[in-house]
C-alpha cells in the first residue's frame, strides 16, 4: 500500500472535520455496514482514512483510495 502525502492527509482532514455526517457509498469489507448507512466522522488518521462512528454501531474506517462515503447535510 502506498501512503498518501501529508498534503493529501491535511486536505481530507479539512474536508471531513469531526462532527461531519456521512453516508457510506462503497466499502470492500465483509464486515462493512450496508451501503447507505450514515455515521459521524470523529477524525482522519495519518493514512487519510476517515474514522466514522456508524449509526449501526460499526466502527470501520473509510479507507482512503479504497472505500467511498459522501457528506450529507441533514436538517
Helices and strands as residue ranges (DSSP letters): H 6-15, E 21-26, E 38-44, E 50-54, E 68-71
